[in-house]
Structures are given as C-alpha cells and as structure tokens.
C-alpha cells in the first residue's frame, strides 16, 4: 500500500510563515491575559467518554473522535454495545476538561480561579473555511465568581487582545439564556420545546424572520405563538433601550435582576474599553451549548462573515462533577480563524528581528567559510536572524524564496 503524503481530511500541515504568526499570537495571548490575572493550565487531550457524552456539549457530542479500549480490556468478540468497546475520546472543547480539572483540584486553587487554557481539540465536523477537525482553542474562564464582574473582565480581556492584533470595528453581541427562555414562555411555547425553538431561532441570520416563522410552524407550533414571538424581534433595538423594552414587554416572565445585570455589563464594558469595537444586545443570540445558564456573548467580524469567538456563563456544570454548584463563566476566541484573518491581511509581527541571508559559493575554502560564520555569529548576538546557505544553480529562484520568507537583506559571498 502506497504511503499518503497529504494530511488526514480536516487536518492540516502548518508552514513556517503561519507558524511564525501562531507563535506570536500565542505569546501575545499569554502576556495580555496574564495582565488580567489569568493563570495558564493544561489538561489531557483524552477525556473520559462519560464526561464527553454527558449531554452538556450540545451538537458537539455527535462529533466525538472515540477511542477504543486497549490491550486485554478490548474484547471485540464479546462486545454487545459501544460502551463495551470505548472508554475515552479526544476532547471536543476545553470547557468539559476544565470543569473536571477544577473539580479534582479545587482545594489547591484560589477562589475565584481565573484559568487560561490553550490546546488542540478535535471534532468530526465537515471541514470548511476557518474550520478544521483538529484545531487550537484558547479559553479564559473565571470559576467561583457569582457577580457580573466575571463577564465584564472576560469581555475586556478578550477585546484588549484583539485590539493589540489590530482588529477594529468588530462587534460583541450579548444576550442572556434567561431572556431567551422568558421570551419563549411569554409567547406560549411549552418549556419542553425550548431547545427546538432556540435551534430554529439560531438560524435567524441565515433564513431571516420569515424563514424562522416557517420552520416554527412546520414543527407544529401555533400561528398565534409564532406571531407573538417574532413580533418581539421586530420591535426590539440592539442597545440598552432594547433590554428595557424586553423587560417591560415580558413583565412577570423575566426577573428584573437579569435584564439589569445585562445592562450593567454593557455599560461597564462600553465605559472602560480600550479597543475599537461595539457591544450590542442581540436577542437572537443562542449559543449552541446546552450548559449555558446566563449571559452569553459572541465576537462578530465583517471580514470573516461570522463568529470568531464566544462564551457565556455555565453555573451548573461543575456541580455535575462535585454535587456542589460553582459559578463559572468563560470566553473562547477562534484561534484558527484569527490566525487565518491575520494571514489574509499579510499581518506583520511588530518588532520582528531583522532577517539576513548569507549565500556562500559552493566549495568555499574552510578559512573563508569560518570568517563568514563568525560574522553571522556576531550579528546573531545583536538579535539579527541570519541564515547561511550554499548558492544554488537557480540563484534567482533561491533569492525569491528567501524574500518570501521575510529575509530583507541577501548577501552573496564568493571565493577570494
């Protein structure tokens, strides 16, 4: 069987130019988030299958790369169901592993605990622009903070980072799962159908109000409920006044504490932000994960045409490991999408060392070659990146390659 040189579908090889950008973004992430008090942690890429399949990961649970039992534990001939064969899987996000990590180490960690976690995750998804089956995620989470200070800090840390990467005029869309539920209850949808309603609502940006109405009716919901529900979205505005409108409209269906909390987050962020972005109330924002319990948010960028990050509050998830509720909130940036956008705009890393290439003639005498290497060593001490290569026959093409890799100065050395 012939060996295959292309990577597995949905995975990719990373060339030096991209790797340079990735390394820089990782460094900037760690430096920026550290100034907000986040501590780096790491969890294994393999997680217990019970944790991954706990019905908290939404649609991602259908995309798990599952791992067979090993050695004597794998008994193919005796297996009656999947659980007889599988005991682990590759993590599909970093939130489930973080909750297990915190549950296991809570007594050793500060409270509240501010975690920064970066690492690859895997989903058996359909590959498309900016989406792979193996990809890097970058999460910041605050565990043990009940107040909306957690949401404010997470949004400010994330937007500060994006500002440092020269992203401008992007949008933070914010909503609250409790507002979503109150709007559904006000409209007359049974509580047992909320997930169905929200899945359809989440398509609003693709199919519009009429498309949402059509799909809701196809699911058997009454025309009265559908009309009452969609009328809310026609009247609401994407600002603090929109939240006030929703509160007044929903009355007893929505606790004022929730709408006031959302307004406080928006006001605080808008007052102290350092990056160039807007924060807007979006009652159509759903977020797919079923573990969200309060405020939810996403980053939208026109140049990508969609979300490049998101998160929210998930106060009930850690309690499923420990039996004790722990308030939790997190924000994840789409690392791969951010890197892709930086590459597409030919982003230049600020403060990059000067890069020089020395091309030496073939069969250069050893004493002359030693002098050239010594010269390169002196320049390297000054922080200059110096590459020494033997001249090729096609010198023009060789120079073009070096220039494409960022070598600004190319010096040729010939035998004396």
N, C-alpha and C positions, 0 to 999 in steps of 0.2 A: 504493500500500500504506500502510495507516494505521500510524503510529508507536505503539510499545507503551510504556506508562508504568511497568509493573511490571518489576522486575529479572529477569534470566535465572533459570530454575529452579535452586535450590540456592545462589543468591547473595542478598545482602540489602542494602538501604539501611540506614544507621545514623543514627538520630535523635539530636538533641543530648543528651538525658538519658543515653542509653547511651554516647555518645561521651565525655561527661564522666567516666563510670566507667572506660572503657577507657583514657583518657589517664592517669587517676590510677593504675590498676593497672600500666601500662607504666612510669610514673615510679618506683613502689614496687619493681617488679621490678629495675630498673636500680640503684637505690640499695641494695637488700638484697643482690643478688648481687655488687655491687662490694665490699661489706664482706668477702666470701669470696674476693676476688681474681680474679673473672671479668672478662674484657675483652670489650667489645662488638665484634662483627664484622658484616659484611654480605656476602651472596653474591647473584648474579643470580637472578631468578625463573625464567629459562630455563636449562635444563641440557642437555648433550649427550644425545641419545637412547640412545647406547651405555651411558652411566653409569646412566641411569634404568632400563634394561632388562637389568641385569647379574645378574639372579636373586638379588639381595640384599634386595629390598624386599618380598618375600612377595606377598600378595594385592594390595598397592597397585600393583604393576606392571601389573595389569589395568585400572587406573583412571586411566591417564595421559592428560592432555589433550595430544595430539600436535600438533606444528607443522609445516606444510608448508614445503618449501624455497621460497626466494624468488627472484624475478626469472628470469634465464636458467637458473638451476640447476633450476627446476621444469619438468620436461618430462613433462606428463601423458600425451601420446600414446606416449611411449617406455617408460613405467613398466611393469615386469614384476612387481614386488613392493613391499611397503610401504616398504622401505628406499630405494627409488628416489625416493620422494616425501617422506619425513620425515627430518629431521636433528636435531630438537630437541623438547623438551617442557617443559611447566610442571612445576616441581618438586612432588613429592607429599609430601616431608618435607624437613627441614633437615639430616639426617644425611649423606645421599649428597653434597650440595653441600659440607658441612663437610669431608668426607674428601678431596674433590678440592681444596678450598681449602688444607687443611693440606699435602697432597702438593705443591702448587705453591709454597707459601711457607714450608716447614719451616725453611729456613736463616735466615729473618727472624724467626722466632717463638721465644719462650722454651720451655724444656722442664723440667717438664711445662707444657703450654699449657692455660689454663683459658678456654674460649670461652663467651660469651653471644651467642646469635643469636635475633632475633625477626623474623618476617616472614610474609607470606601464603604459603600452599601451596594446591594445587588437586588434587582427586580427583573423578573422575566417578562419585561414590558416590550411593546413594539417600538423599536428604535426610530427616532426622528430628530429633526434639528434641535440640538441642545439637550437631547435625552438619550441616555445610553443604558445598557443593562448593568454595567458597573460604573459607578460614578462617585465622586467625592462629595460628602456633605459637610457642612460647617454649621454647628449648632451652638447657641448660647442659651442657657436655661438658668432660672432662679428658682430654687426649691426652698420652701419654708416661709415665703413672703406672701401674706394674705392680701395686702393692700395693692392698689393700682400703681404703686411705686415700681413694682416689678415690670409692668407693661411699659411704663414711661422709660425706664432705664434700658430695656431691651430695644425699644424703637430708637432711642437716641444713640445707643452704641452701634447699631446696625447702620443707621443713616450716616453717622460720622465716618464709619469705614467707607461707605460708598462715595461720600464726598471726597475722601482722600484719594480715591481711584478716579477722580474727575467725572463722576456721574452727576448730571444736573437735571433739574426739572422732572424728576421721577415722582411717583405718587405712592403714598402709603394709604391703602384702603383699609378701613377698620369697621368692624361690626361686633355684635355680641350674640352668641348662640341663644341666650335667653330672650333677646329681642326677636330672633328668628322664630322661636317657639311661641312667643306671645302673639306674633303676627298670624301664625298658623291657627292658634287657638281662637283668636278674635274672628277669624274668617270661617270658623266652623269645621275645620279639619279634625278628625279624630286623632288623639295623641299617638295611637299605634301606627298612623300613616305618615308621621312627620318625616321620617327618613326618605320615604318615597317623594314627598313634596319637595324636600330640600335638594334631592338629586336632580329633579327637574328644574328647580329654580337656579341651580348652579350653571345651567346651560343658557341663562339669560343673555350673556354677551355674544353667544353664537346664534341663537334662534329668535331672540327678541321676545317682547311681551306676547305677541300673537302665537309664537311657537310654544311658549310656556303654557299659555291658555289651552292650546290644542292638546298638548301632551297630558295636562292635568285632567282634561275631560275624557281622554282615552283611558285613563286609569280609573274612571268611574266616579270621579268627584262631581258634586252637583254644580250646575252652572252658577247658582247663587254664591256658593263658597268661592268658586274660582273668580267671579267678577269682584266680589268684596276684597279678595286677597290682592288681585292685581291693581285695583284702584289705589291701594296704599302706595304702590311703587310709582304710580303716575303722579302722585301729589307730593311725595317726599323730596327734599332737596339734599344735596351731598355735603351738608355742613352741620354745625351745631344746632341751627334752627330746624334742620331736618329731624334731629333726635328729639327736640322739644315737640315737634309736630307728632311724631310717632307716639311719644309718651301721652300727649293729650288725646290722641285718637284711640289708643288702646285702653286707656283708663285702668280699670281693675285687673286687666290681663298682664300688666307689666309693672313690676315693683320700681318705684322711682329711683331707688338706690342704684339700679343697673344703668338706667339712662344717664343719671347724674355722674356715675363713675366713668362712663364713656366720654361724656363731655369734658370731664376733668383731665382725662388722658390727652384728648385732642388739644385742649387749651395749653396744658403744660408743655407738650412737645412743640407746639407752634411758637410758644414764647421763647424757648431756650435753644431751639435747633441751631446747628452750625452749618448744615449742608443746605443745598438748594433743592427743596422738594416741597410738596404739598401733602397734607393729611386730610382725607375726606371720609365722610360717613357713607358707607355703601351697604344698604340693607339687603342687596342680592348676594353679598359675600357669604359663602357657606363653609369653605374648607372641608375637604373630604373625610378627614379623620373623625371617627365617632367619639374619640376620647376628649374632645374639646368641651369645656363646661362654661366658659365665659367669653371675654373679649377675644376676637380673632383678627388677624391682620395679614395683608399681603403687600408685596412690592410690585408695582407695575411700571414697565418702561416701554415707551413708544417704539424705541429702536429694536426691541425684541418682539413686541406684539403680544405680550402676555406676562405672566408672573415670573419673577426671578427670585422669589423667596417668600416665606410666610411663616406663620406660627400662631400661638394663642395660649390660652390658659387651660390646663388639664388637671384640675384639683382632685380628681378621683382615682387617677391611675396608680399612684404609688400605694395607695390604700389597698389595692387588689393584691399587692405582694405582702404587705405587712398587717393588714387589718386596721391600720390607723391612718385616717385621712391626712394628707400632707399637701398644702397648697403648692402649685407648680405652674410655671409659665415659661415658654421658650420661643425662640425666633431662629429660623434657619435661612441662610442665604443659598441661592442656587449657584454653588461654586462653579460648576461646569459652564453654566450659562454666562456668568460674569466673565470668566476667562475667555469664552468664545467671543463675547462682545468686545473685550479688550483687544483680542487678536484681529477682529474685523476692522477696528478703527486704527490698527497699526500703533498700538499704545507703546510709548517709550518709557521705560522704567527710569524714574528720576534719580539723578546721582549715580548712574551706572559708570563703572570704571571705564577708562579709555581702553580700547581694544586694538592691538597691533599684531600684524602677521609678518614674520620673517620668512622669506623664501630663499633657501640656500641651494646653490648649484650642486648637482649630483657629483659624488666623489670629491667633495670638498676636503682638502688636507686637514688632518686632525687638529693641528695647532690653530689654523684659521677657524675651524668649527668651534673649538674651545673658546676662542675670543668672542665669537658670536653668542654662544650660550652664556658666557659671563656677562655680556652686555644685557641679554634678556633677563638674567637674574637680578641685575641692578635695577632694571625698570620694574620688575615684579615687586621688589622691595618697596617701591613707590606706589604700589597699588595698580599698576598697569597690567592688563591681561595680555600676555604675549604668547603667541603660538608660533612654533618653529616647524616648518615643513620643507621637504625637498621639492624643488621645482619639477612640475610635470611637463610633458611634451606640449600639451594644450594649456599653456600658461594663462591664456586669456580666460578660458572657462574656469580654471582654478581660482583666478582672481575674482571672477563674478560670484563664485560660490562663497568665498570668504567675505565679500562685501554684503552678500545676502544674509550672512550670519552676524553682521554688525561690526566687522573689522574695518575701522575707519582709515587706517594707515597700513599700507603694504610696502615693505622694504625688501628689495632684492639684493642678495649677496652673491658675488661671483669670485671665483678663484683669482688670486692676485698673480 
